[in-house]
Amino acid sequence: MAGQSANGGDNAFPFAPANLADMQHWTGVIGRLQQMMLEHAAGAMDAAAQAGEAMAHPPQAALLADPARIGGAQADFWNDNLRLWQRFLAPAGAAPEPSQADKDRRFAAAIWRDNPLFDLIRQSYLLIADHMLKGVDTLDGLEPRQRDQLRFATQAFVDAVSPSNFAFTNPQVIEKAIETNGASLMKGLEHMLADLEKGQLTHTDPNAFELGRNIAATPGKVVHETPLYQLIQYMPTTGKVLETPLIIFPPWINRFYILDLNPEKSFVRWAVEQGLSVFVVSWKSADESLAGTTMDDYVLKGMLDAIDTVRAALDVESVHAIGYCVAGTNLAALLAYLAATDAAGKVASATFFTAQVDFSRAGDLNLFVDDGQLELIGQLAGDKGYLDGRFMALTFNLLRGRDLIWSYVVNNYLLGQEYPPFDLLYWNGDTTNLPYAWHRAYLEDLYRDNKLVRPGAITVGGVPIDLTTVTTPAYVQAGREDHIAPPASVWKITEHFAGPLRFVLAGSGHIAGVVNPPSSGKYQYWTGPAKAASLDDFLAAATETKGSWWPDWIAWLRAFGTGEVPAKGARIPGKGRLKAIEDAPGRYVRMR
């Protein structure tokens, strides 16, 4: 086919329809694509109805109960479809395209608009995708959870079938293939085959980083080791340090060095520079030896053991503790256990990074917790007793499939682009295995049954715990755009703890909202009254501050024990009772 180049040059783009026969052919193709997507949507609706047969008011009856609503949705679709074809066939006099379509990064390249065929493909896809998602809301008789699951599945489907994800419906891929004489497709195939072999999508250059050299490189020593974790103590950089040390508990779902990516982004390095004696727990990636690991192990043999080890080594009464994500959940359980055993004084303050204790508003991850998913997890674990970390990585990626899956399919496989070096994405792909027994209990007892906030429903070491007995001063940080621990869910900590509490809402999400050093000058945070009835009430009275929340945290922490001691003796890794085992970051973080 001949046609005008999308860039206005002499070389015609190979798929630009130039005559009536071409136009008729491609409009037929687009029409068939529309029909196929709508047929799939109808099938999805029918599946949802079949799944609801056991309900008191099954969705089939609801669908028939309000024909006006369904008819209205169909009329809206065909009206929008008519406007689309008007824009295509008579662009000069047609209504403009909705402005929100311009914000879709998948179609940001000008060629998606400049070439009539691909402009039609793009607009047709966006139209159908929008109406498929709206169609979920036309279904009556669904429980809220069922509707959320159907909406999530529908969104995943429309993201997967985007024309940007396929070589022959993505003009950028076609241009790149022509420009490189097919070399881009060859390189993309190499990338895809390599990922298939390792069973995981690659996001960044796997050879760009080396633990201990240009990532996880803050100087320190492993000073204590158990079958469950290694304890890292970092070298002080100030003449004096706060008497009360800091222990950081990262989630065992990921590697600890998210808090020590590089000198500019490292929370660990920054905390050391603030005059803190910093310890970090590096959890062992689960293998057969940890098959029977439970919550009690992580709380008592992990967290409490580390706290008691540091207290004895430095001869101090208490520590400051940080729990990130699921480690924050367990830190809350530990605080309740210490309160129940008259040992609350072991923790002077507790900080929670994007952590949840009340899972009633836990967001999209709740959609993965049902009998079918739990059975699948059991099958994946098999007889090994642990779950391959790549499963959890895929789960988290699915929460943002468009950004964390399909954009990389396009760039890596279709365009054959080289992987950029990006420390955060390197960390994201460095997965850890999970003990099956504890992970399943975590999903059932916390996500599904929300037992942690029911006094006495959870025991630790045989001791019933109650979060309302926790009086330890707490600093609670949430990310405003967090899709893993939604801010409304993190906020609910304030409804259960009884002690003094400072809630801070940071800009960005689960990672960037935490890893935001003052030197970056990025984002903002909100602080508000000590007591508020809800997150909305907090925000209504909150004060916004530009930049990182880290300085706010260190100012808060210094209020709980301001005494300082010289940075010598046991404050130097390996020079006290705890002898150096190896250099940081240790061998556990390298274990697969």
WOPELIN-V846720 format. One record per pair of residues at least 4 apart in sequence whose ideal C-beta (glycine too) atoms are under 6 Angstrom apart, sorted by the first residue. I is the first residue (numbers start at 0). GAP is how many residues later the second one is. D is the distance in whole Angstrom. If there is no record, write none. Layout:
# WOPELIN-V846720
((I/GAP/D) (I/GAP/D))
This chain:
# WOPELIN-V846720
((0/17/6) (0/21/6) (1/10/5) (1/16/5) (2/9/5) (2/13/3) (2/15/5) (4/4/4) (4/6/6) (4/7/6) (4/8/6) (5/7/5) (5/105/4) (5/108/5) (5/109/5) (14/102/6) (15/99/6) (16/5/3) (16/6/5) (16/9/5) (16/100/6) (25/91/6) (29/90/6) (29/94/5) (33/94/6) (36/91/5) (40/91/5) (40/94/6) (47/11/6) (47/102/5) (48/10/4) (48/11/5) (51/6/5) (51/7/4) (52/5/5) (56/84/5) (58/80/6) (58/82/4) (58/83/6) (60/4/6) (61/78/4) (61/79/3) (66/4/6) (68/69/6) (69/68/6) (72/65/5) (76/54/5) (79/47/6) (82/12/6) (83/39/5) (83/43/6) (84/4/6) (85/4/6) (85/8/4) (86/4/6) (86/7/4) (87/32/5) (89/4/6) (96/4/5) (100/25/5) (105/56/6) (105/58/4) (106/5/4) (106/15/5) (108/63/5) (109/4/5) (110/4/5) (110/60/5) (111/6/5) (111/10/5) (112/6/5) (114/56/6) (117/53/5) (119/4/6) (120/42/5) (120/48/6) (124/4/6) (124/38/5) (128/29/4) (131/22/6) (131/26/6) (132/21/6) (135/14/5) (135/15/5) (135/18/6) (141/4/4) (141/5/4) (147/219/6) (148/218/5) (151/215/5) (155/245/6) (158/242/5) (158/243/5) (158/247/6) (162/6/4) (163/6/5) (163/246/6) (164/241/5) (164/244/6) (166/6/5) (166/247/5) (172/241/5) (175/8/5) (175/239/5) (176/5/6) (176/7/6) (176/8/5) (179/4/4) (183/231/6) (183/232/4) (186/229/3) (187/225/4) (187/226/6) (187/228/4) (190/221/5) (190/222/6) (191/221/5) (194/6/6) (194/7/5) (198/191/6) (199/190/5) (200/207/6) (202/205/6) (202/222/4) (202/226/6) (203/215/5) (203/218/4) (203/221/4) (203/222/5) (204/214/4) (204/216/5) (207/213/4) (208/5/6) (208/6/4) (208/217/5) (210/5/5) (210/374/6) (211/5/6) (211/373/6) (214/208/5) (215/41/4) (215/44/5) (215/369/4) (217/16/6) (217/42/5) (217/48/6) (217/50/5) (217/51/5) (218/16/4) (219/12/5) (219/13/6) (219/14/4) (219/15/6) (219/353/6) (219/364/4) (220/12/6) (220/352/4) (220/353/5) (220/359/4) (221/8/5) (221/10/6) (221/359/4) (221/360/5) (221/364/4) (222/8/6) (222/10/5) (222/350/6) (222/355/4) (223/7/4) (223/85/5) (223/354/6) (224/5/5) (224/356/6) (227/56/6) (227/73/6) (227/74/5) (228/52/5) (228/54/5) (228/73/6) (229/52/5) (229/356/5) (229/358/5) (230/48/6) (230/75/6) (231/48/5) (231/50/6) (231/352/5) (232/46/5) (232/340/4) (233/38/5) (233/44/5) (234/338/6) (235/5/5) (235/331/4) (235/335/6) (236/35/5) (236/36/6) (237/37/5) (238/328/6) (239/324/4) (239/326/6) (240/34/5) (240/36/5) (240/326/5) (240/330/6) (241/33/6) (241/34/6) (241/322/6) (242/320/4) (242/322/5) (243/76/6) (243/104/5) (243/317/4) (244/32/4) (244/65/6) (244/69/6) (244/74/5) (245/30/5) (245/32/5) (245/74/5) (246/32/5) (246/59/6) (246/63/6) (246/72/5) (246/74/5) (247/32/5) (247/74/5) (248/32/5) (248/54/6) (248/74/5) (248/78/4) (249/6/4) (249/74/5) (249/77/6) (250/73/6) (250/74/4) (250/75/5) (250/76/5) (251/31/4) (252/73/6) (252/139/6) (254/175/5) (254/334/6) (255/24/6) (255/26/5) (257/169/5) (258/8/4) (258/9/5) (259/6/5) (259/8/4) (260/4/4) (260/162/5) (261/161/6) (262/6/6) (264/250/6) (264/252/6) (267/10/6) (270/5/5) (270/7/5) (271/6/5) (273/280/5) (276/294/6) (278/31/6) (280/25/5) (281/304/5) (281/306/5) (281/307/5) (283/304/5) (284/147/4) (284/148/5) (284/306/5) (285/4/4) (285/100/4) (285/147/4) (285/148/5) (285/149/5) (287/97/6) (289/145/5) (290/94/2) (291/145/6) (292/4/5) (292/142/4) (292/145/5) (293/144/5) (294/4/6) (294/143/6) (295/4/5) (295/164/6) (295/165/6) (296/4/5) (297/4/4) (297/32/5) (298/4/6) (298/31/5) (298/34/6) (298/35/5) (298/161/5) (299/4/5) (299/161/5) (300/4/5) (302/31/5) (306/12/6) (306/39/6) (309/9/6) (310/5/6) (312/257/6) (312/263/6) (312/264/5) (312/265/5) (313/256/5) (317/27/6) (317/28/6) (317/30/4) (319/28/6) (319/29/5) (320/26/5) (320/29/5) (321/29/4) (322/4/4) (322/5/3) (322/8/3) (322/29/6) (322/32/6) (323/29/4) (324/29/6) (324/30/6) (327/24/4) (327/27/2) (328/26/6) (328/28/6) (330/19/6) (331/25/5) (332/127/6) (334/15/6) (334/135/5) (334/137/5) (335/129/4) (335/130/6) (335/131/5) (335/134/6) (336/123/4) (336/126/6) (336/128/5) (337/5/4) (337/6/5) (337/8/6) (338/5/5) (338/130/4) (338/131/6) (339/123/5) (339/125/6) (346/125/5) (347/212/5) (347/213/6) (348/124/5) (348/211/5) (349/122/5) (349/124/5) (350/124/4) (351/124/5) (352/124/5) (352/161/5) (353/125/6) (353/128/6) (353/131/4) (353/156/5) (355/129/5) (355/133/5) (355/134/6) (356/95/5) (356/136/5) (357/95/5) (357/134/4) (358/87/5) (358/88/5) (358/91/5) (359/90/6) (360/127/5) (360/128/4) (361/4/5) (361/85/6) (361/127/5) (362/123/4) (363/35/5) (365/81/6) (367/5/5) (368/74/5) (368/78/5) (368/79/5) (379/7/6) (379/11/6) (380/6/5) (380/55/4) (384/51/5) (385/47/5) (385/49/6) (385/50/6) (386/4/6) (386/47/5) (386/49/5) (386/52/6) (387/45/6) (388/42/3) (388/43/5) (388/44/5) (389/41/5) (392/38/5) (396/7/4) (396/8/5) (398/84/5) (399/4/5) (400/4/5) (401/4/5) (402/4/6) (407/4/5) (408/4/5) (409/4/5) (410/4/5) (410/6/5) (433/5/4) (440/4/5) (441/4/5) (442/4/5) (443/4/5) (444/4/6) (444/6/5) (445/6/6) (450/6/4) (450/7/5) (451/6/6) (452/43/6) (454/11/4) (455/8/4) (457/7/6) (458/4/6) (458/5/5) (459/5/6) (466/29/4) (467/28/6) (467/30/6) (469/27/5) (470/27/5) (470/28/4) (471/27/5) (472/26/6) (472/27/5) (472/87/6) (473/23/6) (473/27/5) (474/27/5) (474/81/6) (475/17/5) (475/27/5) (476/27/5) (476/29/6) (477/9/4) (477/12/4) (477/27/5) (478/27/5) (478/29/6) (478/30/5) (478/31/6) (478/34/3) (479/7/6) (479/25/6) (479/27/6) (480/27/6) (480/28/4) (481/4/6) (481/27/5) (481/28/5) (483/26/4) (484/4/6) (484/5/5) (486/18/6) (487/47/5) (490/44/4) (493/7/6) (493/9/6) (496/4/6) (501/54/6) (503/21/5) (503/23/6) (503/45/5) (504/21/4) (505/7/4) (505/19/5) (505/43/5) (506/16/3) (506/17/5) (507/4/4) (507/5/4) (507/15/5) (508/4/5) (510/4/6) (515/6/6) (515/7/5) (515/32/5) (516/31/6) (517/30/4) (517/32/6) (517/33/6) (520/26/6) (523/20/5) (523/22/5) (524/20/6) (524/24/4) (525/16/4) (525/18/5) (526/16/6) (527/10/5) (527/13/5) (527/14/4) (528/12/5) (531/5/4) (531/6/4) (532/4/5) (537/4/6) (557/4/6) (566/4/5) (568/6/6) (568/7/6) (569/6/3) (572/7/6) (573/5/6) (573/6/3) (581/4/6) (584/4/5))
